[in-house]
């Protein structure tokens, strides 16, 4: 039988019990402040002892638990990305139906409307006199509790704080979906997707341009009229999230037609106006929509192709302001704030060295350890929903995705306490350790050189058009790597061999190969030590470590024989270490550092 509900309290009964045993209103008392209810109920378990009354004053006994989900069907649909068709097919299979239910279409509309009404209720729009007519754009979205908001969690005088403190981080990215027939959303522009009519009106002013990238070759730039996207109205979704906490922003999603479109205006421009052409029409509009309600002074943006997107951003913004499209709900005055552009940590590896040096998040003041990859973690959760929504109409797909994102954002807000506490503990420990290591390194640098470096860094932060201090002379982003050093050593050996200065050594190993073999042995030792720190070693993993030890010992035996040729002084050191001393010595807890003969791993 279905559960019985009494004063917002769910009471469940066994199916073999009499309904007359259910508690009545006379058995329930409410406190004067109406914050606590006490219910007297019979114990309805199968009779094993004389029946007795149980006073259920504990909320846990009364069935009241924090953040309890009473609608398990909705939770299952959100967690497993179950569509209406899946529910219908499941009913046909379990009940052995051989026909499609005549309530299938009605059930789909009902479920969609129910989810939308629940979102209105959660947003506090259930008892508004005008209903949803006066709901502001983005009002149904679950906001990040930790992100700064001038109307919610910023103290008085927040705009007079240190300008080096960054205020918000937005990350655009792409999710792949497909399109369907005409189908308006129940609340277009009220949640996470931008308002469709003005968005489409904006895109009508542009035509496609062949994507040309001078730096990267990501799929976002390469996806055009391919076999899988030709003829589809929607090829993906662009989105914005808060990069620190990973919540999808209100009005931060929008459909893509063919990748992140870089576009020309309809009228062909003059050749001298090429640098002012508006591009990335989709991403620009979505970004201006999501920042409309913000009143902050500084924003930071991380985007996997930001080196291309940022070039003419302000020119494109000017074009949008001058267009005939309604821009009343756009942050068209964003150029009055301080904007900072950076590359996500993982995506930066595909960029050129100059891009990485100028746009690395690690070099941006106020970014801390933000990796800028929060959007990719969002797509990992939403990508399964693409299979459940790929054949839906535009409105139905938006409503389903917004309902899923609503729950995802709320769950992340609930976990912010543990997440931020864990990050704080790690940050405090790492700051202490990194501070000590930096102090040791700083002692080895001359004062004149330190002042010169500091001056270059300060100058670069004031004017980023100057030479980046994070690129070495010659254009290298860092020092020479192991491969380049090995090539230099081989070239030097080749020149010595031509001059007849190479000592005769049995075998084919050169001095460079000998050094590389030693580095490989050290790397293997570190791997074994790291593996042994794991307290819960499985039998298979422990066996692999033993095999690795045996292989290492064999290689060390061969390496020690070669040491006698390339490192003649090692023999004397070994004899001194192995010699027995006649004078008793006191062994320290940490013996002297090992040179070349340590066999214990």
C-alpha positions, 0 to 999 in steps of 0.5 A: 500500500502507498505510504500515509502522510501526516503533518509533513511526516511520512509514516510507513505501514506493513501491508498485512496490518489494519489501517485502523491502527494508523495515527490520527490527529488526536494523537499528534501535538504541536509545540507553541512555537510550531517548530516541533511535533510529537506523534504518538503511534502504535508499534505496527510491526508483526505482533510478537509481544503485547502491543505498547505505545511508543512516544516518537519525540526523536526526529529520527524516529519520526522519519524526519531526516535532513535533505530527505528525498521523498520522490525517489522516482525523480531522484532516479531519473536525474541520477541515471538520465532516464527519459520518458521513453525508458519509463514507458519501455520498462512498463511494457517489459515488466507488464508484458504489454504488446502495445504502446500506452495511450498515455505516453505523450501525456505522461511526458508532458506531465513529467516535464511540467511537474519538474518545472513546477518543482523548480519554481517552488524551490526558487520561491515563486510558488506564491507570487501574485503574478506567477512567473510573469515577473520572474527575473532572468536566471532566477530559477538557477541554484547559485553558488553559495561561496561565489561573491555576490554584491547583494548576498554575501559581500560586506559593506565597502567590498569595492574598496578592498585590495585590487589584487583580489580577484572576484570571479572566475568563469570557464566557457566550454563545450558539450556535444548534443544534437537537435530536434523539432520546434519545441519552446521551453517552459521557462526560457531564460529563467534558469541555466539556458539563455533566452532562445528568441534573442539568442537566435536573433543575435545569431541571424546577423552572422554567417559562418567563417572557415575556422583558422587557428594560429595556435591550437587545434582543439575539436572546438575549432575544427568541428564544422560541416562534418558528417555527424553535424550536417543537417542538425540544428544543434551540434553542442552546448557552450557553458559557463561555470564558476571555476573555483567551485564548479557550479553551472552559472545562471544563464550560462548555457547556450546551444551551438550550431557548428562548434564555437562559431567564429563568424563574419557579419552578413555584409562583407567588410572592407579589408581594413576592417578585418581585425574588427570582425566579430567572432565567437558569436555564441560564446560572447552572447552566453558570457554577457548573459551570465554576467548581467546580474553581477556588479563586481569590479574584476573578472577572470576567464579561463577558456581552452582557446582563449588565445584566439577568443580574447584577441578582438573581444572588445571590438565584438562587444562594441558590435553587440552594443550597436546591434538592433538586438535587445541587449537589456539583459546583457552585461554590455558594460563589462569592459568597465571592469578589469578582465583577466584571461588565462588558459586551463592547466590541462588544455594549456599543454596544446598551446605554443610556449608563448601562449602558455607563458602569457596566459598561464593561470599560475602566473595570474595574481589571485588565481591560487591553485585554480586549474580552470578545468571545472567545466570538463568535470561538469561535462563528465556528469552531463554527457550521459544526458546527451543520449537521453535528450539527443532526439528531444525538441529544444524546449524539452531538452533544455528543461531536462538538462536544467532539472538535472543541473539544478540538483547537481548544483544543490548537491555541490553547495551541500558539499562545499563545507567539506570540500573547502575545509579539505582544500584549506588543510592542504593549502596550509600544509603546502604553504609552510613546506613551499615557503621553507623550500623557497627560502632555501632557494632564495639564499642561493640567489645573489641580491642584485640578480634577485632585484633584477628578476623582481623588477622584471616581474613587476613590470610585466604585471603592470604592462603585459605587452613587455617581454614575459619574465617566464620565458628564457632568452631564446624563447624557451618557456623553461630550462633544457630538458633531459632529451635536449641535454642528451642530444648535446652530449651525444653531439659532443661525443661524436666530435670527440670520436672524430678527434680520436679522444673517446676511450675504448669501452667494451660494448656499445654503451656510450657515456651518455647512455651510461648517464641515462641508465643511472637516471633510469635506475634512480627513477625505478628506486623512487617508484618502488619506494612510492609503491611501498608507502601504500599500506594496503598492497594486494597480492598481485601488486606486491608480486609486481613490486618483487619482480621490479626489485629483481629486475632493478638488482640485475641492472644495478649489477651491470651498472656497477661494472660500467662504473669502474670504467666511466667513474674510476674513483668509485672503486676506492669509495667502495673499499672505504665503505666496506672496510672494517674499522678496528675502532668502535663507532657510534652509529647515528640514526641516519647514517652517512649518505649512500654513494653507489653501493646501496642494495636495499630497496 
